[in-house]
């Protein structure tokens, strides 16, 4: 019998408390034994039974997905509060007033009742937050160890390598849910591992995104030019924050992963922006290092990438290297790509690159998927090792071109073009959850 299964070894006791993180510890199964433990664990199991684990297999912040399933609001602020409480949850962690305040806000969001059911709901979020993020990052076990009190009253540290989700009466009741959340957060990343590059159509509004999803594309991107032009704004000048967030919030309800073009960050706090997009359910972002007709300092750009990943490690950050796009410093392409990968980028995007020799060189040197714009044939890009192909603004420009052509035909008496039927377009709204 293992220590975890031996009833003589008990969890580390915690004192009673009436507020703050100490109150949470004193009212959850994790730190209880006997009748209290049995009653509180039953509460947690009943709550988990209301959540279909498969419903959590979706992009975005796992904590936000679980929170929504448990009746909490889906937003960045809630995820941040869960992280704060999690950082003080164990009695041997550093305690803080900031964490206590975060716990009070979570109780308010849960209905304001300081009771065991509220504690159970919050504990499910807190106990899964860091562990699921670790699982996504590939840590095994996601929680390295736990502690028990021996029959002699000595504290014993128990390695969880062989039992990553625990064992015995305190085994994690949400293993299926945790694995589903990790799987959903990694789904977009896995699309880059197929036999051919992931072809990503770039949408500019809800209708275009729904049409691409309905056409069978595995994932959708956005085009900043299309979003900007459709709002009467110039592209690349950092003016699209509100428009991008509004569109992202709508597209996050599509049944396929969505990645969002955020130009060079819109001047926003990137930790907050990344966390907000991930909390919505967005799978990834493109972050460019072009600045007008020039390039950002690579060290400063690397810091932006670190900030994007800081509070949203599950977000797929595609680092755009604009050396070929702006037509300068081609010899810096590989160095910039490597610096961005070292900073945490999950992919590298080099728009404008078409030279097969240089493509092969970058693929061989950079240990993340290489993304190019559509141009060379897909079979050739597959042979070169390219893992993702974006359409950029091509589809938006094609749509505008076709619309102007149709208008001219009407004006000039020409034959009308074939189009998607009215009822089909009307039905696109059904693509959103």
C-alpha positions in Angstrom: 0.0 0.0 0.0 1.4 3.4 -1.0 1.5 6.4 1.4 -1.3 8.0 -0.6 -3.6 5.0 -0.1 -2.7 4.5 3.6 -5.3 6.1 5.9 -2.7 6.4 8.6 -1.0 9.1 6.6 -3.1 12.2 6.7 -3.1 15.6 4.9 -1.3 18.5 6.5 -3.9 20.0 8.8 -4.9 23.7 8.4 -6.5 26.0 11.0 -10.1 27.2 10.8 -10.6 30.7 9.3 -13.5 33.0 8.4 -12.0 34.9 5.5 -9.4 35.0 2.8 -7.4 32.1 1.3 -7.2 30.6 4.8 -11.0 30.3 4.8 -10.8 28.4 1.4 -8.2 26.0 2.7 -10.3 25.3 5.8 -13.4 24.4 3.8 -12.2 22.2 1.0 -11.6 18.4 0.6 -7.9 19.0 -0.2 -7.0 19.9 3.4 -9.7 17.7 5.2 -9.9 14.3 6.6 -12.8 12.1 7.9 -16.4 13.2 7.6 -15.4 16.7 6.5 -13.4 15.3 3.7 -16.1 12.8 2.5 -18.7 15.5 2.5 -16.6 18.1 0.7 -15.3 15.7 -1.8 -18.8 14.7 -2.7 -19.6 18.3 -3.3 -16.7 18.6 -5.7 -17.6 15.4 -7.5 -21.2 16.5 -7.9 -20.0 19.8 -9.5 -17.7 18.0 -11.9 -20.5 15.7 -12.8 -22.4 18.7 -14.2 -19.6 19.4 -16.6 -19.1 17.2 -19.7 -15.3 16.8 -20.0 -15.5 16.9 -23.8 -17.0 20.4 -23.6 -13.7 21.6 -22.1 -11.7 20.4 -25.1 -11.6 23.8 -26.8 -9.0 26.5 -27.4 -8.1 29.3 -25.0 -7.4 29.6 -21.3 -8.3 26.3 -19.6 -9.3 28.1 -16.4 -11.7 30.3 -18.3 -13.3 27.3 -20.0 -13.8 25.5 -16.7 -15.1 28.6 -15.1 -17.7 29.1 -17.7 -18.8 25.5 -17.4 -19.2 26.0 -13.6 -21.3 29.1 -14.0 -18.7 31.8 -13.6 -18.2 34.7 -16.1 -15.6 34.1 -18.8 -13.1 36.9 -18.6 -9.4 37.7 -18.0 -10.1 39.2 -14.5 -11.4 36.0 -13.2 -8.5 34.0 -14.5 -6.1 36.5 -12.9 -7.9 36.2 -9.5 -7.7 32.4 -9.7 -4.0 32.6 -10.4 -3.5 34.9 -7.4 -5.4 32.6 -5.1 -3.5 29.6 -6.4 -0.2 31.3 -5.6 -1.2 31.4 -1.9 -3.3 28.2 -1.8 -0.9 25.9 -0.1 -0.2 26.8 3.5 3.5 26.8 2.9 3.1 29.3 0.0 3.6 33.0 0.5 0.4 34.6 1.8 -0.8 38.0 0.7 -3.6 40.5 1.1 -3.7 40.6 -2.7 -4.6 36.9 -2.7 -7.2 37.3 0.0 -8.8 40.2 -2.0 -8.9 38.0 -5.1 -10.6 35.2 -3.1 -13.3 37.6 -1.9 -13.9 38.7 -5.5 -14.3 35.0 -6.6 -16.8 34.4 -3.7 -18.8 37.4 -5.0 -18.8 36.0 -8.5 -20.0 32.7 -7.1 -23.0 34.3 -5.5 -21.5 35.8 -2.3 -22.1 32.8 0.0 -19.2 31.8 2.1 -20.2 28.1 2.3 -18.7 24.7 1.4 -20.4 24.6 -2.0 -18.8 28.0 -2.9 -15.5 26.8 -1.6 -15.8 23.6 -3.7 -16.5 25.6 -6.9 -13.6 27.9 -6.4 -11.2 25.1 -5.3 -11.9 23.3 -8.6 -10.6 26.3 -10.5 -7.7 27.0 -8.1 -6.5 23.4 -7.9 -6.6 23.0 -11.7 -5.1 26.3 -12.8 -1.4 25.8 -12.3 -1.5 22.0 -12.7 -3.3 22.2 -16.0 -0.9 24.9 -17.3 1.9 22.6 -16.3 0.3 19.7 -18.1 0.0 21.8 -21.3 3.7 22.7 -21.0 4.5 19.0 -20.9 5.5 18.8 -17.2 5.3 15.3 -15.7 3.9 15.1 -13.2 2.1 18.4 -13.4 2.3 18.7 -9.7 5.7 17.3 -8.6 4.9 16.3 -5.0 2.4 16.4 -2.2 2.7 16.2 1.6 1.4 13.9 4.3 1.7 13.5 8.1 3.0 10.1 9.1 1.6 8.1 12.1 4.5 9.5 14.1 3.5 13.1 13.3 6.3 13.7 10.8 5.8 15.6 7.6 6.5 13.4 4.6 6.9 14.6 1.0 5.4 12.2 -1.5 6.8 12.1 -5.1 3.9 12.1 -7.6 5.8 10.9 -10.7 4.2 7.4 -10.6 0.8 8.8 -9.7 0.5 12.2 -11.4 -3.2 12.6 -10.4 -2.7 11.2 -6.9 -4.2 8.0 -5.4 -6.5 6.9 -2.7 -9.2 9.1 -1.0 -7.5 12.3 -2.1 -6.9 11.4 -5.7 -7.9 14.1 -8.2 -11.6 13.7 -9.1 -11.1 15.7 -12.3 -8.4 13.9 -14.2 -10.7 13.5 -17.3 -11.5 17.2 -17.2 -7.9 18.2 -16.8 -6.8 16.1 -19.7 -9.6 17.5 -21.8 -8.6 21.1 -21.0 -5.0 20.4 -21.9 -6.0 18.6 -25.1 -8.2 21.5 -26.1 -5.4 24.1 -25.4 -3.0 22.1 -27.6 -5.4 21.4 -30.5 -4.3 24.4 -32.6 -0.7 23.6 -32.0 -1.2 20.0 -33.2 -2.7 21.3 -36.5 0.9 22.3 -37.4 2.0 18.7 -37.3 0.0 17.2 -40.2 1.4 15.7 -43.4 0.9 19.0 -45.2 1.0 22.6 -44.0 -2.0 24.1 -42.2 -3.7 26.3 -44.7 -5.1 29.3 -42.8 -7.8 31.5 -44.5 -7.7 35.0 -43.0 -11.1 36.5 -42.2 -12.1 40.1 -41.8 -15.6 39.8 -40.3 -17.9 37.2 -38.8 -19.5 36.2 -42.1 -16.2 35.5 -43.9 -14.9 33.5 -40.9 -18.1 31.5 -40.7 -17.9 30.8 -44.4 -14.4 29.5 -44.1 -15.3 27.3 -41.1 -18.3 26.0 -43.0 -16.1 25.2 -46.0 -14.1 22.8 -43.9 -11.0 24.7 -42.9 -9.5 23.4 -39.7 -8.6 26.8 -38.3 -9.2 30.5 -39.1 -7.0 33.6 -38.9 -7.8 37.2 -39.2 -6.3 39.8 -41.5 -5.5 43.2 -40.0 -5.8 44.9 -43.4 -9.3 43.5 -43.9 -10.4 44.4 -40.4 -8.9 47.9 -40.8 -10.3 48.6 -44.3 -13.8 47.3 -43.4 -13.8 49.9 -40.6 -12.4 52.7 -42.8 -9.1 52.7 -41.0 -5.5 52.3 -42.2 -3.6 49.1 -41.5 -0.4 48.8 -39.4 -0.9 52.0 -37.4 -2.1 50.4 -34.1 -5.6 51.7 -34.4 -7.5 48.4 -34.3 -7.5 47.4 -30.7 -11.3 47.7 -30.0 -12.2 46.4 -33.5 -9.9 43.4 -33.1 -11.2 42.5 -29.6 -14.8 42.8 -30.7 -14.2 40.5 -33.7 -12.2 38.1 -31.7 -15.0 37.8 -29.1 -17.4 36.8 -31.8 -15.0 34.4 -33.7 -14.1 32.6 -30.5 -17.5 31.0 -30.6 -16.7 29.2 -33.9 -16.2 25.4 -33.7 -12.6 25.7 -35.0 -9.5 27.4 -33.5 -9.0 31.1 -34.3 -5.8 33.0 -34.3 -5.8 36.8 -34.4 -3.6 39.4 -36.1 -2.7 42.0 -33.4 -0.2 43.9 -35.6 2.6 44.9 -33.1 0.3 45.0 -30.1 -1.8 48.2 -30.6 0.2 49.8 -27.9 -1.7 47.7 -25.3 -0.3 46.0 -22.2 0.5 42.7 -23.9 0.2 40.6 -20.8 -3.4 41.8 -20.4 -4.1 41.6 -24.1 -2.8 38.0 -24.4 -4.7 36.9 -21.3 -7.9 38.6 -22.5 -7.8 37.0 -25.9 -7.1 33.6 -24.4 -9.9 34.0 -21.8 -12.3 34.6 -24.7 -11.2 31.3 -26.3 -8.8 32.6 -28.9 -6.1 30.0 -29.8 -3.3 32.2 -31.0 -2.0 35.6 -32.2 0.4 37.0 -34.8 2.8 39.6 -33.5 4.8 41.5 -36.2 8.2 43.2 -35.8 7.7 45.6 -38.6 7.2 49.2 -37.8 6.1 51.2 -40.9 9.0 50.8 -43.3 11.4 49.6 -40.7 11.9 46.9 -38.1 11.7 46.8 -34.3 14.7 46.2 -32.1 14.8 42.4 -31.8 15.5 42.5 -28.1 12.5 44.7 -27.5 10.4 42.5 -29.7 11.5 39.4 -27.8 10.4 41.1 -24.6 6.9 41.7 -26.1 6.7 38.0 -26.9 7.6 37.1 -23.3 4.9 39.4 -22.0 2.3 37.9 -24.3 3.1 34.4 -23.0 3.4 35.5 -19.3 -0.2 35.2 -18.3 -1.4 33.1 -21.3 1.1 30.2 -21.7 -1.4 28.3 -23.8 -1.7 31.1 -26.4 0.1 30.2 -29.7 2.3 33.2 -30.4 3.3 33.3 -34.1 6.3 35.7 -34.3 6.3 37.6 -37.5 9.7 38.5 -38.9 9.2 41.3 -41.4 12.6 41.5 -43.0 11.3 40.3 -46.4 8.0 42.2 -46.0 9.6 45.6 -45.6 12.5 44.6 -47.9 15.4 45.2 -45.6 17.9 43.3 -43.4 17.3 39.9 -45.0 20.5 38.7 -43.3 18.8 39.3 -39.9 15.9 36.9 -40.6 17.3 33.8 -38.9 18.8 35.7 -36.0 15.5 37.4 -35.3 13.5 34.2 -35.6 15.9 32.4 -33.1 15.6 35.3 -30.7 11.8 35.2 -30.8 11.8 31.4 -30.3 14.1 31.8 -27.3 11.6 34.3 -25.9 8.8 31.8 -26.1 7.3 32.1 -29.6 5.5 29.0 -30.7 5.9 29.7 -34.5 7.7 32.0 -36.9 6.0 33.8 -39.8 8.2 35.3 -42.6 5.8 37.0 -45.0 7.4 37.7 -48.4 9.9 34.9 -48.2 9.8 32.8 -51.4 13.5 31.7 -51.9 13.5 27.9 -51.4 17.1 27.8 -50.2 16.4 30.4 -47.4 13.2 28.6 -46.5 15.1 25.3 -46.0 17.7 27.1 -44.0 15.2 28.6 -41.6 13.2 25.3 -41.3 16.4 23.5 -40.4 17.6 26.0 -37.8 14.3 27.0 -36.0 12.6 24.3 -33.8 9.1 25.7 -34.3 6.7 25.7 -37.3 7.5 28.1 -40.1 4.6 30.0 -41.5 4.7 31.6 -45.0 2.2 33.5 -47.1 0.5 31.7 -49.9 2.5 31.9 -53.1 4.5 28.8 -53.8 2.6 25.6 -54.5 1.5 23.7 -51.4 3.4 20.5 -52.5 6.6 22.4 -52.8 6.1 24.1 -49.4 5.4 20.7 -47.9 8.7 19.3 -49.3 10.5 22.4 -47.9 9.2 21.7 -44.4 6.8 24.7 -44.1 4.1 23.9 -41.5 1.6 26.7 -42.0 0.4 28.8 -45.0 -1.6 32.0 -44.5 -3.6 33.8 -47.1 -3.1 37.2 -45.4 -5.2 39.9 -47.0 -5.5 38.0 -50.3 -9.1 36.8 -49.7 -10.3 40.2 -48.5 -8.8 41.8 -51.6 -10.3 39.1 -53.8 -13.7 39.7 -52.2 -13.5 43.5 -52.8 -12.3 43.0 -56.3 -15.2 40.6 -57.0 -17.7 43.0 -55.4 -16.6 45.9 -57.6 -16.7 43.7 -60.7 -20.2 42.6 -59.9 -21.3 46.2 -59.3 -19.8 47.2 -62.7 -21.6 44.3 -64.4 -24.9 45.5 -63.0 -24.2 49.1 -64.1 -22.9 48.2 -67.5 -25.4 45.5 -68.3 -23.1 42.6 -68.2 -23.8 39.0 -67.1 -24.2 38.7 -63.3 -21.6 36.5 -61.5 -22.5 33.3 -59.7 -22.6 33.8 -56.0 -23.3 31.9 -52.8 -27.1 31.7 -52.4 -29.0 34.0 -50.1 -30.2 31.2 -47.9 -26.6 29.8 -47.6 -25.3 33.2 -46.4 -28.3 33.5 -44.0 -27.4 30.2 -42.6 -23.8 31.2 -41.7 -24.9 32.5 -38.4 -25.5 28.9 -37.4 -21.7 28.4 -37.4 -21.4 30.3 -34.1 -22.0 28.5 -30.8 
